[in-house]
Amino acid sequence: MANNTSPHILTTSANLLGFCLFVITSLHISNRIETHVIDEFTSVIAILLTCSCIFSFISIRTKSIERENKFETIADYFFISGLIGILVIILLITMNYIK
């Protein structure tokens, strides 16, 4: 294993994916019209985190060091994109409830 971060990315992405699904469910239960943009954006972030989970899993399971590095790097990029997206979601939710 090259950097050995793939198991950490996998578990953290899966947990954050659960957070996104919780946010989506909460927004649907509240039936607020203003949260439609947050709902759509959270769905996109959930897709990014799912891709991060998939690539980190492939990185763990592959036997080739080169492929492992490649898939781990891809998982890293999806993961950081998801983290930045979650920050934006939190800011949007905060601004929505401050109004």
Jmol script that loads the backbone (N, CA, C; Angstrom):
load data "model"
ATOM      1  N   MET A   1       0.834  -1.182   0.000  1.00  0.00           N
ATOM      2  CA  MET A   1       0.000   0.000   0.000  1.00  0.00           C
ATOM      3  C   MET A   1       0.877   1.242   0.000  1.00  0.00           C
ATOM      4  N   ALA A   2       0.473   2.200  -0.803  1.00  0.00           N
ATOM      5  CA  ALA A   2       1.294   3.393  -0.959  1.00  0.00           C
ATOM      6  C   ALA A   2       1.115   4.368   0.201  1.00  0.00           C
ATOM      7  N   ASN A   3      -0.008   5.033   0.246  1.00  0.00           N
ATOM      8  CA  ASN A   3      -0.225   6.061   1.260  1.00  0.00           C
ATOM      9  C   ASN A   3      -1.100   5.563   2.398  1.00  0.00           C
ATOM     10  N   ASN A   4      -1.854   4.519   2.150  1.00  0.00           N
ATOM     11  CA  ASN A   4      -2.682   3.877   3.169  1.00  0.00           C
ATOM     12  C   ASN A   4      -3.778   4.782   3.725  1.00  0.00           C
ATOM     13  N   THR A   5      -4.264   5.739   2.937  1.00  0.00           N
ATOM     14  CA  THR A   5      -5.371   6.583   3.380  1.00  0.00           C
ATOM     15  C   THR A   5      -6.717   6.092   2.867  1.00  0.00           C
ATOM     16  N   SER A   6      -6.705   5.158   1.943  1.00  0.00           N
ATOM     17  CA  SER A   6      -7.961   4.680   1.367  1.00  0.00           C
ATOM     18  C   SER A   6      -8.941   4.136   2.402  1.00  0.00           C
ATOM     19  N   PRO A   7      -8.517   3.350   3.388  1.00  0.00           N
ATOM     20  CA  PRO A   7      -9.496   2.898   4.394  1.00  0.00           C
ATOM     21  C   PRO A   7     -10.126   4.046   5.169  1.00  0.00           C
ATOM     22  N   HIS A   8      -9.342   5.084   5.428  1.00  0.00           N
ATOM     23  CA  HIS A   8      -9.870   6.245   6.145  1.00  0.00           C
ATOM     24  C   HIS A   8     -10.855   7.026   5.273  1.00  0.00           C
ATOM     25  N   ILE A   9     -10.516   7.169   4.000  1.00  0.00           N
ATOM     26  CA  ILE A   9     -11.414   7.847   3.071  1.00  0.00           C
ATOM     27  C   ILE A   9     -12.720   7.082   2.949  1.00  0.00           C
ATOM     28  N   LEU A  10     -12.628   5.762   2.865  1.00  0.00           N
ATOM     29  CA  LEU A  10     -13.825   4.934   2.720  1.00  0.00           C
ATOM     30  C   LEU A  10     -14.764   5.097   3.906  1.00  0.00           C
ATOM     31  N   THR A  11     -14.247   4.984   5.103  1.00  0.00           N
ATOM     32  CA  THR A  11     -15.126   5.070   6.280  1.00  0.00           C
ATOM     33  C   THR A  11     -15.673   6.484   6.484  1.00  0.00           C
ATOM     34  N   THR A  12     -14.850   7.474   6.280  1.00  0.00           N
ATOM     35  CA  THR A  12     -15.310   8.849   6.468  1.00  0.00           C
ATOM     36  C   THR A  12     -16.307   9.257   5.396  1.00  0.00           C
ATOM     37  N   SER A  13     -16.060   8.866   4.156  1.00  0.00           N
ATOM     38  CA  SER A  13     -17.007   9.171   3.082  1.00  0.00           C
ATOM     39  C   SER A  13     -18.352   8.504   3.327  1.00  0.00           C
ATOM     40  N   ALA A  14     -18.328   7.279   3.800  1.00  0.00           N
ATOM     41  CA  ALA A  14     -19.574   6.579   4.090  1.00  0.00           C
ATOM     42  C   ALA A  14     -20.346   7.275   5.207  1.00  0.00           C
ATOM     43  N   ASN A  15     -19.645   7.747   6.226  1.00  0.00           N
ATOM     44  CA  ASN A  15     -20.307   8.481   7.310  1.00  0.00           C
ATOM     45  C   ASN A  15     -20.874   9.805   6.823  1.00  0.00           C
ATOM     46  N   LEU A  16     -20.129  10.525   6.015  1.00  0.00           N
ATOM     47  CA  LEU A  16     -20.619  11.791   5.482  1.00  0.00           C
ATOM     48  C   LEU A  16     -21.755  11.584   4.494  1.00  0.00           C
ATOM     49  N   LEU A  17     -21.746  10.470   3.806  1.00  0.00           N
ATOM     50  CA  LEU A  17     -22.868  10.129   2.924  1.00  0.00           C
ATOM     51  C   LEU A  17     -24.137   9.961   3.751  1.00  0.00           C
ATOM     52  N   GLY A  18     -24.018   9.332   4.911  1.00  0.00           N
ATOM     53  CA  GLY A  18     -25.162   9.213   5.814  1.00  0.00           C
ATOM     54  C   GLY A  18     -25.644  10.572   6.279  1.00  0.00           C
ATOM     55  N   PHE A  19     -24.714  11.502   6.540  1.00  0.00           N
ATOM     56  CA  PHE A  19     -25.081  12.870   6.908  1.00  0.00           C
ATOM     57  C   PHE A  19     -25.886  13.534   5.791  1.00  0.00           C
ATOM     58  N   CYS A  20     -25.440  13.379   4.546  1.00  0.00           N
ATOM     59  CA  CYS A  20     -26.156  13.975   3.416  1.00  0.00           C
ATOM     60  C   CYS A  20     -27.558  13.397   3.285  1.00  0.00           C
ATOM     61  N   LEU A  21     -27.681  12.099   3.441  1.00  0.00           N
ATOM     62  CA  LEU A  21     -28.998  11.478   3.349  1.00  0.00           C
ATOM     63  C   LEU A  21     -29.905  11.943   4.492  1.00  0.00           C
ATOM     64  N   PHE A  22     -29.331  12.174   5.659  1.00  0.00           N
ATOM     65  CA  PHE A  22     -30.095  12.714   6.789  1.00  0.00           C
ATOM     66  C   PHE A  22     -30.590  14.120   6.477  1.00  0.00           C
ATOM     67  N   VAL A  23     -29.737  14.943   5.875  1.00  0.00           N
ATOM     68  CA  VAL A  23     -30.130  16.311   5.512  1.00  0.00           C
ATOM     69  C   VAL A  23     -31.258  16.275   4.484  1.00  0.00           C
ATOM     70  N   ILE A  24     -31.128  15.432   3.480  1.00  0.00           N
ATOM     71  CA  ILE A  24     -32.172  15.328   2.456  1.00  0.00           C
ATOM     72  C   ILE A  24     -33.491  14.906   3.084  1.00  0.00           C
ATOM     73  N   THR A  25     -33.459  13.904   3.954  1.00  0.00           N
ATOM     74  CA  THR A  25     -34.671  13.429   4.615  1.00  0.00           C
ATOM     75  C   THR A  25     -35.278  14.520   5.491  1.00  0.00           C
ATOM     76  N   SER A  26     -34.453  15.225   6.215  1.00  0.00           N
ATOM     77  CA  SER A  26     -34.942  16.296   7.084  1.00  0.00           C
ATOM     78  C   SER A  26     -35.604  17.405   6.278  1.00  0.00           C
ATOM     79  N   LEU A  27     -35.035  17.736   5.133  1.00  0.00           N
ATOM     80  CA  LEU A  27     -35.619  18.786   4.304  1.00  0.00           C
ATOM     81  C   LEU A  27     -36.956  18.356   3.718  1.00  0.00           C
ATOM     82  N   HIS A  28     -37.082  17.090   3.384  1.00  0.00           N
ATOM     83  CA  HIS A  28     -38.349  16.595   2.855  1.00  0.00           C
ATOM     84  C   HIS A  28     -39.421  16.543   3.929  1.00  0.00           C
ATOM     85  N   ILE A  29     -39.037  16.234   5.140  1.00  0.00           N
ATOM     86  CA  ILE A  29     -40.006  16.183   6.237  1.00  0.00           C
ATOM     87  C   ILE A  29     -40.505  17.581   6.579  1.00  0.00           C
ATOM     88  N   SER A  30     -39.618  18.574   6.507  1.00  0.00           N
ATOM     89  CA  SER A  30     -40.009  19.936   6.885  1.00  0.00           C
ATOM     90  C   SER A  30     -40.878  20.623   5.832  1.00  0.00           C
ATOM     91  N   ASN A  31     -40.871  20.126   4.587  1.00  0.00           N
ATOM     92  CA  ASN A  31     -41.684  20.685   3.493  1.00  0.00           C
ATOM     93  C   ASN A  31     -41.484  22.187   3.316  1.00  0.00           C
ATOM     94  N   ARG A  32     -40.269  22.625   3.365  1.00  0.00           N
ATOM     95  CA  ARG A  32     -39.968  24.045   3.162  1.00  0.00           C
ATOM     96  C   ARG A  32     -39.570  24.279   1.720  1.00  0.00           C
ATOM     97  N   ILE A  33     -40.205  25.247   1.083  1.00  0.00           N
ATOM     98  CA  ILE A  33     -39.936  25.551  -0.318  1.00  0.00           C
ATOM     99  C   ILE A  33     -38.519  26.113  -0.498  1.00  0.00           C
ATOM    100  N   GLU A  34     -38.049  26.915   0.455  1.00  0.00           N
ATOM    101  CA  GLU A  34     -36.744  27.567   0.328  1.00  0.00           C
ATOM    102  C   GLU A  34     -35.591  26.568   0.309  1.00  0.00           C
ATOM    103  N   THR A  35     -35.814  25.377   0.784  1.00  0.00           N
ATOM    104  CA  THR A  35     -34.729  24.402   0.891  1.00  0.00           C
ATOM    105  C   THR A  35     -34.546  23.558  -0.367  1.00  0.00           C
ATOM    106  N   HIS A  36     -35.253  23.894  -1.434  1.00  0.00           N
ATOM    107  CA  HIS A  36     -35.168  23.110  -2.662  1.00  0.00           C
ATOM    108  C   HIS A  36     -33.749  23.104  -3.238  1.00  0.00           C
ATOM    109  N   VAL A  37     -33.075  24.250  -3.222  1.00  0.00           N
ATOM    110  CA  VAL A  37     -31.697  24.339  -3.732  1.00  0.00           C
ATOM    111  C   VAL A  37     -30.758  23.520  -2.845  1.00  0.00           C
ATOM    112  N   ILE A  38     -30.959  23.602  -1.543  1.00  0.00           N
ATOM    113  CA  ILE A  38     -30.118  22.838  -0.612  1.00  0.00           C
ATOM    114  C   ILE A  38     -30.299  21.349  -0.849  1.00  0.00           C
ATOM    115  N   ASP A  39     -31.524  20.935  -1.098  1.00  0.00           N
ATOM    116  CA  ASP A  39     -31.840  19.532  -1.362  1.00  0.00           C
ATOM    117  C   ASP A  39     -31.112  19.035  -2.602  1.00  0.00           C
ATOM    118  N   GLU A  40     -31.167  19.799  -3.673  1.00  0.00           N
ATOM    119  CA  GLU A  40     -30.495  19.395  -4.913  1.00  0.00           C
ATOM    120  C   GLU A  40     -28.976  19.376  -4.746  1.00  0.00           C
ATOM    121  N   PHE A  41     -28.449  20.378  -4.086  1.00  0.00           N
ATOM    122  CA  PHE A  41     -26.999  20.447  -3.884  1.00  0.00           C
ATOM    123  C   PHE A  41     -26.518  19.300  -2.999  1.00  0.00           C
ATOM    124  N   THR A  42     -27.299  18.960  -1.991  1.00  0.00           N
ATOM    125  CA  THR A  42     -26.942  17.847  -1.116  1.00  0.00           C
ATOM    126  C   THR A  42     -26.937  16.532  -1.889  1.00  0.00           C
ATOM    127  N   SER A  43     -27.836  16.388  -2.837  1.00  0.00           N
ATOM    128  CA  SER A  43     -27.863  15.181  -3.666  1.00  0.00           C
ATOM    129  C   SER A  43     -26.592  15.060  -4.503  1.00  0.00           C
ATOM    130  N   VAL A  44     -26.114  16.170  -5.034  1.00  0.00           N
ATOM    131  CA  VAL A  44     -24.867  16.163  -5.813  1.00  0.00           C
ATOM    132  C   VAL A  44     -23.691  15.785  -4.915  1.00  0.00           C
ATOM    133  N   ILE A  45     -23.662  16.320  -3.698  1.00  0.00           N
ATOM    134  CA  ILE A  45     -22.596  16.003  -2.757  1.00  0.00           C
ATOM    135  C   ILE A  45     -22.633  14.519  -2.380  1.00  0.00           C
ATOM    136  N   ALA A  46     -23.842  13.975  -2.248  1.00  0.00           N
ATOM    137  CA  ALA A  46     -23.971  12.544  -1.942  1.00  0.00           C
ATOM    138  C   ALA A  46     -23.381  11.699  -3.076  1.00  0.00           C
ATOM    139  N   ILE A  47     -23.558  12.135  -4.296  1.00  0.00           N
ATOM    140  CA  ILE A  47     -22.980  11.412  -5.441  1.00  0.00           C
ATOM    141  C   ILE A  47     -21.448  11.493  -5.389  1.00  0.00           C
ATOM    142  N   LEU A  48     -20.904  12.667  -5.072  1.00  0.00           N
ATOM    143  CA  LEU A  48     -19.442  12.809  -4.956  1.00  0.00           C
ATOM    144  C   LEU A  48     -18.881  11.896  -3.871  1.00  0.00           C
ATOM    145  N   LEU A  49     -19.560  11.837  -2.730  1.00  0.00           N
ATOM    146  CA  LEU A  49     -19.084  10.988  -1.640  1.00  0.00           C
ATOM    147  C   LEU A  49     -19.219   9.501  -1.983  1.00  0.00           C
ATOM    148  N   THR A  50     -20.247   9.147  -2.737  1.00  0.00           N
ATOM    149  CA  THR A  50     -20.397   7.765  -3.186  1.00  0.00           C
ATOM    150  C   THR A  50     -19.244   7.390  -4.120  1.00  0.00           C
ATOM    151  N   CYS A  51     -18.905   8.300  -5.029  1.00  0.00           N
ATOM    152  CA  CYS A  51     -17.759   8.050  -5.923  1.00  0.00           C
ATOM    153  C   CYS A  51     -16.468   7.913  -5.122  1.00  0.00           C
ATOM    154  N   SER A  52     -16.318   8.720  -4.098  1.00  0.00           N
ATOM    155  CA  SER A  52     -15.137   8.612  -3.236  1.00  0.00           C
ATOM    156  C   SER A  52     -15.079   7.253  -2.562  1.00  0.00           C
ATOM    157  N   CYS A  53     -16.218   6.770  -2.081  1.00  0.00           N
ATOM    158  CA  CYS A  53     -16.275   5.431  -1.466  1.00  0.00           C
ATOM    159  C   CYS A  53     -15.883   4.349  -2.467  1.00  0.00           C
ATOM    160  N   ILE A  54     -16.409   4.451  -3.656  1.00  0.00           N
ATOM    161  CA  ILE A  54     -16.146   3.427  -4.679  1.00  0.00           C
ATOM    162  C   ILE A  54     -14.664   3.388  -5.042  1.00  0.00           C
ATOM    163  N   PHE A  55     -14.076   4.560  -5.320  1.00  0.00           N
ATOM    164  CA  PHE A  55     -12.675   4.587  -5.720  1.00  0.00           C
ATOM    165  C   PHE A  55     -11.733   4.182  -4.587  1.00  0.00           C
ATOM    166  N   SER A  56     -12.084   4.547  -3.362  1.00  0.00           N
ATOM    167  CA  SER A  56     -11.219   4.119  -2.259  1.00  0.00           C
ATOM    168  C   SER A  56     -11.331   2.614  -2.030  1.00  0.00           C
ATOM    169  N   PHE A  57     -12.511   2.060  -2.229  1.00  0.00           N
ATOM    170  CA  PHE A  57     -12.680   0.606  -2.114  1.00  0.00           C
ATOM    171  C   PHE A  57     -11.871  -0.110  -3.193  1.00  0.00           C
ATOM    172  N   ILE A  58     -11.946   0.398  -4.417  1.00  0.00           N
ATOM    173  CA  ILE A  58     -11.168  -0.206  -5.510  1.00  0.00           C
ATOM    174  C   ILE A  58      -9.675  -0.108  -5.199  1.00  0.00           C
ATOM    175  N   SER A  59      -9.263   1.027  -4.636  1.00  0.00           N
ATOM    176  CA  SER A  59      -7.855   1.203  -4.284  1.00  0.00           C
ATOM    177  C   SER A  59      -7.408   0.178  -3.242  1.00  0.00           C
ATOM    178  N   ILE A  60      -8.271  -0.122  -2.298  1.00  0.00           N
ATOM    179  CA  ILE A  60      -7.932  -1.113  -1.275  1.00  0.00           C
ATOM    180  C   ILE A  60      -7.833  -2.508  -1.874  1.00  0.00           C
ATOM    181  N   ARG A  61      -8.711  -2.828  -2.801  1.00  0.00           N
ATOM    182  CA  ARG A  61      -8.809  -4.181  -3.337  1.00  0.00           C
ATOM    183  C   ARG A  61      -7.829  -4.493  -4.468  1.00  0.00           C
ATOM    184  N   THR A  62      -7.264  -3.474  -5.110  1.00  0.00           N
ATOM    185  CA  THR A  62      -6.397  -3.737  -6.251  1.00  0.00           C
ATOM    186  C   THR A  62      -5.028  -4.263  -5.799  1.00  0.00           C
ATOM    187  N   LYS A  63      -4.414  -5.039  -6.648  1.00  0.00           N
ATOM    188  CA  LYS A  63      -3.093  -5.616  -6.358  1.00  0.00           C
ATOM    189  C   LYS A  63      -1.953  -4.771  -6.928  1.00  0.00           C
ATOM    190  N   SER A  64      -2.246  -3.973  -7.940  1.00  0.00           N
ATOM    191  CA  SER A  64      -1.222  -3.168  -8.594  1.00  0.00           C
ATOM    192  C   SER A  64      -0.992  -1.867  -7.808  1.00  0.00           C
ATOM    193  N   ILE A  65       0.257  -1.586  -7.506  1.00  0.00           N
ATOM    194  CA  ILE A  65       0.616  -0.376  -6.765  1.00  0.00           C
ATOM    195  C   ILE A  65       0.266   0.874  -7.567  1.00  0.00           C
ATOM    196  N   GLU A  66       0.497   0.821  -8.880  1.00  0.00           N
ATOM    197  CA  GLU A  66       0.199   1.978  -9.728  1.00  0.00           C
ATOM    198  C   GLU A  66      -1.289   2.286  -9.741  1.00  0.00           C
ATOM    199  N   ARG A  67      -2.105   1.257  -9.908  1.00  0.00           N
ATOM    200  CA  ARG A  67      -3.560   1.459  -9.877  1.00  0.00           C
ATOM    201  C   ARG A  67      -4.025   1.913  -8.498  1.00  0.00           C
ATOM    202  N   GLU A  68      -3.416   1.354  -7.470  1.00  0.00           N
ATOM    203  CA  GLU A  68      -3.775   1.745  -6.111  1.00  0.00           C
ATOM    204  C   GLU A  68      -3.551   3.241  -5.903  1.00  0.00           C
ATOM    205  N   ASN A  69      -2.405   3.732  -6.331  1.00  0.00           N
ATOM    206  CA  ASN A  69      -2.107   5.158  -6.220  1.00  0.00           C
ATOM    207  C   ASN A  69      -3.076   6.001  -7.029  1.00  0.00           C
ATOM    208  N   LYS A  70      -3.367   5.535  -8.243  1.00  0.00           N
ATOM    209  CA  LYS A  70      -4.272   6.263  -9.128  1.00  0.00           C
ATOM    210  C   LYS A  70      -5.675   6.354  -8.520  1.00  0.00           C
ATOM    211  N   PHE A  71      -6.209   5.215  -8.075  1.00  0.00           N
ATOM    212  CA  PHE A  71      -7.559   5.208  -7.520  1.00  0.00           C
ATOM    213  C   PHE A  71      -7.635   5.956  -6.192  1.00  0.00           C
ATOM    214  N   GLU A  72      -6.570   5.887  -5.407  1.00  0.00           N
ATOM    215  CA  GLU A  72      -6.540   6.615  -4.144  1.00  0.00           C
ATOM    216  C   GLU A  72      -6.529   8.122  -4.377  1.00  0.00           C
ATOM    217  N   THR A  73      -5.806   8.563  -5.394  1.00  0.00           N
ATOM    218  CA  THR A  73      -5.784   9.982  -5.744  1.00  0.00           C
ATOM    219  C   THR A  73      -7.153  10.451  -6.218  1.00  0.00           C
ATOM    220  N   ILE A  74      -7.804   9.639  -7.043  1.00  0.00           N
ATOM    221  CA  ILE A  74      -9.156   9.983  -7.511  1.00  0.00           C
ATOM    222  C   ILE A  74     -10.112  10.065  -6.323  1.00  0.00           C
ATOM    223  N   ALA A  75     -10.018   9.108  -5.412  1.00  0.00           N
ATOM    224  CA  ALA A  75     -10.864   9.118  -4.219  1.00  0.00           C
ATOM    225  C   ALA A  75     -10.604  10.363  -3.381  1.00  0.00           C
ATOM    226  N   ASP A  76      -9.333  10.764  -3.278  1.00  0.00           N
ATOM    227  CA  ASP A  76      -8.982  11.987  -2.539  1.00  0.00           C
ATOM    228  C   ASP A  76      -9.674  13.206  -3.137  1.00  0.00           C
ATOM    229  N   TYR A  77      -9.648  13.320  -4.458  1.00  0.00           N
ATOM    230  CA  TYR A  77     -10.264  14.483  -5.111  1.00  0.00           C
ATOM    231  C   TYR A  77     -11.783  14.502  -4.913  1.00  0.00           C
ATOM    232  N   PHE A  78     -12.415  13.341  -5.041  1.00  0.00           N
ATOM    233  CA  PHE A  78     -13.858  13.285  -4.793  1.00  0.00           C
ATOM    234  C   PHE A  78     -14.159  13.626  -3.334  1.00  0.00           C
ATOM    235  N   PHE A  79     -13.315  13.148  -2.426  1.00  0.00           N
ATOM    236  CA  PHE A  79     -13.530  13.374  -1.004  1.00  0.00           C
ATOM    237  C   PHE A  79     -13.412  14.855  -0.650  1.00  0.00           C
ATOM    238  N   ILE A  80     -12.365  15.521  -1.120  1.00  0.00           N
ATOM    239  CA  ILE A  80     -12.198  16.939  -0.799  1.00  0.00           C
ATOM    240  C   ILE A  80     -13.304  17.769  -1.443  1.00  0.00           C
ATOM    241  N   SER A  81     -13.762  17.363  -2.632  1.00  0.00           N
ATOM    242  CA  SER A  81     -14.888  18.051  -3.263  1.00  0.00           C
ATOM    243  C   SER A  81     -16.152  17.895  -2.413  1.00  0.00           C
ATOM    244  N   GLY A  82     -16.349  16.699  -1.884  1.00  0.00           N
ATOM    245  CA  GLY A  82     -17.496  16.456  -1.014  1.00  0.00           C
ATOM    246  C   GLY A  82     -17.414  17.259   0.275  1.00  0.00           C
ATOM    247  N   LEU A  83     -16.222  17.358   0.860  1.00  0.00           N
ATOM    248  CA  LEU A  83     -16.052  18.152   2.086  1.00  0.00           C
ATOM    249  C   LEU A  83     -16.352  19.631   1.851  1.00  0.00           C
ATOM    250  N   ILE A  84     -15.860  20.147   0.752  1.00  0.00           N
ATOM    251  CA  ILE A  84     -16.134  21.550   0.424  1.00  0.00           C
ATOM    252  C   ILE A  84     -17.633  21.738   0.183  1.00  0.00           C
ATOM    253  N   GLY A  85     -18.247  20.767  -0.482  1.00  0.00           N
ATOM    254  CA  GLY A  85     -19.691  20.834  -0.707  1.00  0.00           C
ATOM    255  C   GLY A  85     -20.482  20.799   0.586  1.00  0.00           C
ATOM    256  N   ILE A  86     -20.043  19.988   1.543  1.00  0.00           N
ATOM    257  CA  ILE A  86     -20.729  19.930   2.841  1.00  0.00           C
ATOM    258  C   ILE A  86     -20.591  21.270   3.561  1.00  0.00           C
ATOM    259  N   LEU A  87     -19.449  21.916   3.448  1.00  0.00           N
ATOM    260  CA  LEU A  87     -19.278  23.245   4.022  1.00  0.00           C
ATOM    261  C   LEU A  87     -20.291  24.214   3.417  1.00  0.00           C
ATOM    262  N   VAL A  88     -20.457  24.172   2.105  1.00  0.00           N
ATOM    263  CA  VAL A  88     -21.424  25.043   1.438  1.00  0.00           C
ATOM    264  C   VAL A  88     -22.847  24.720   1.899  1.00  0.00           C
ATOM    265  N   ILE A  89     -23.164  23.432   2.038  1.00  0.00           N
ATOM    266  CA  ILE A  89     -24.494  23.038   2.512  1.00  0.00           C
ATOM    267  C   ILE A  89     -24.751  23.598   3.911  1.00  0.00           C
ATOM    268  N   ILE A  90     -23.781  23.474   4.790  1.00  0.00           N
ATOM    269  CA  ILE A  90     -23.934  23.986   6.154  1.00  0.00           C
ATOM    270  C   ILE A  90     -24.133  25.497   6.139  1.00  0.00           C
ATOM    271  N   LEU A  91     -23.383  26.202   5.299  1.00  0.00           N
ATOM    272  CA  LEU A  91     -23.554  27.654   5.183  1.00  0.00           C
ATOM    273  C   LEU A  91     -24.940  28.000   4.646  1.00  0.00           C
ATOM    274  N   LEU A  92     -25.413  27.254   3.646  1.00  0.00           N
ATOM    275  CA  LEU A  92     -26.749  27.513   3.090  1.00  0.00           C
ATOM    276  C   LEU A  92     -27.848  27.256   4.121  1.00  0.00           C
ATOM    277  N   ILE A  93     -27.714  26.184   4.853  1.00  0.00           N
ATOM    278  CA  ILE A  93     -28.715  25.877   5.891  1.00  0.00           C
ATOM    279  C   ILE A  93     -28.693  26.958   6.967  1.00  0.00           C
ATOM    280  N   THR A  94     -27.505  27.381   7.359  1.00  0.00           N
ATOM    281  CA  THR A  94     -27.393  28.432   8.376  1.00  0.00           C
ATOM    282  C   THR A  94     -28.020  29.728   7.902  1.00  0.00           C
ATOM    283  N   MET A  95     -27.713  30.127   6.676  1.00  0.00           N
ATOM    284  CA  MET A  95     -28.281  31.355   6.130  1.00  0.00           C
ATOM    285  C   MET A  95     -29.790  31.243   5.955  1.00  0.00           C
ATOM    286  N   ASN A  96     -30.273  30.057   5.629  1.00  0.00           N
ATOM    287  CA  ASN A  96     -31.703  29.852   5.425  1.00  0.00           C
ATOM    288  C   ASN A  96     -32.471  29.992   6.732  1.00  0.00           C
ATOM    289  N   TYR A  97     -31.898  29.534   7.827  1.00  0.00           N
ATOM    290  CA  TYR A  97     -32.603  29.590   9.103  1.00  0.00           C
ATOM    291  C   TYR A  97     -32.346  30.890   9.865  1.00  0.00           C
ATOM    292  N   ILE A  98     -31.337  31.669   9.449  1.00  0.00           N
ATOM    293  CA  ILE A  98     -31.097  32.963  10.088  1.00  0.00           C
ATOM    294  C   ILE A  98     -32.131  33.985   9.613  1.00  0.00           C
ATOM    295  N   LYS A  99     -32.576  33.831   8.343  1.00  0.00           N
ATOM    296  CA  LYS A  99     -33.544  34.792   7.794  1.00  0.00           C
ATOM    297  C   LYS A  99     -34.772  34.878   8.630  1.00  0.00           C
TER     298      LYS A  99
END
end "model"
wireframe off; spacefill off
backbone 0.3
color backbone group
